[in-house]
Amino acid sequence: MIGILAGMGPKSTSPFLDKVIDYCQKLYGASHDIDYPQMMIYSCPTPFYVDRPIDHDEMKKAIIDGAVKLEKTGADFISLPCNTAHAYFEDIQQALSIPLLHIIEETVKELPDSAQKVAVLGTDSTIQSCIYQKGLKAGGHEFIHEKHWQREVNQLIAAIKQPNHVHKTQDIWRELYLEISKRADLIISACTDLNTVLDHFHDDIPIIDSSDCLAKSTVSTYLTYQNEPFNKGCM
């Protein structure tokens, strides 16, 4: 059974589940209701605030508690569709006796060799934790970032969490994307909240969605537990 530790942020849970379902169709041709995997989804409230520093002890405790609860339901492995939470990956994994998939590793695997300079859009905590800097360097890619980009990303995330955000967020994203596209070969969306606006204005350079990479890995990992072949070339 697939375990999904979600709710970070709350609006990202349903889109991630949709991606998992899509990859069930793409990777092994699921079509009937019975073809889809058993999944246990736990939406885990966490003390995350865009406008203040994270209390890392409280955040880590909340995530570990959620992961342990999810394991007790009988999950064979856990997917955690939150980039920021992966700053605590080792501590979470140590608290479990089942595998925890790593969103950064799965994302870097999907990057083309041509993407030499990569911009990462995520929370302050994700960037400050250096998890993407390390992952990109290990994969032979250069991480590029600017402080004022981060300020705009923070504004985007804060706006997305509010009702009736569409026009404001699209304006912020348009300006940010145009600037980044002059410096980077590719953008990684490393915050699941951002995916609600990133479908707009990305003709110049590609955007890789880290949650999409994790969803693909979730289904392929599920298939290894089922001993079923799948088409690795499907995207």
Secondary structure, DSSP 4 states (H G I P E B T S, - for coil): -EEEEE-SSGGGHHHHHHHHHHHHHHHH---SGGGSPPEEEEE------TTS---HHHHHHHHHHHHHHHHHTT-SEEE---TGGGGGHHHHHHT-SS-B--HHHHHHHT--TT--EEEEE--HHHHHTTHHHHHHHHTT-EEE--HHHHHHHHHHHHHHTSSS-HHHHHHHHHHHHHHHTTT-SEEEE--GGGGGTTTSS-SSS-EEEHHHHHHHHHHHHHHHHHT----TT--
